């Protein structure tokens, strides 16, 4: 059975007057905020390019799969062609052996 942990009591004196989320203004805090804002701007600017790149990558992969499928189908048809040719040559050879040789008069 899990027991809930008791939360420590927070007095009103421990919370700063502006609330818990406020922090002092300092050059370091402003630099951090500027860097975070720049990173957000970069992500927002790169999002359309990344979406297009992912779409193009998916299209390229689908095209590659279609080409691989076509190559495999062509190879299969070559095998069928070779088998049919071999069967026809065998029939011709058998038919030639069954025909008596002509004698010249």
BELUR-V503414 format. One record per pair of residues at least 12 apart in sequence whose C-alpha atoms are under 10 Angstrom apart, sorted by the first residue. I is the first residue (numbers start at 1). GAP is how many residues later the second one is. D is the distance in whole Angstrom. If there is no record, write none. Layout:
BEGIN
{{I	GAP	D} {I	GAP	D}}
END
This chain:
BEGIN
none
END
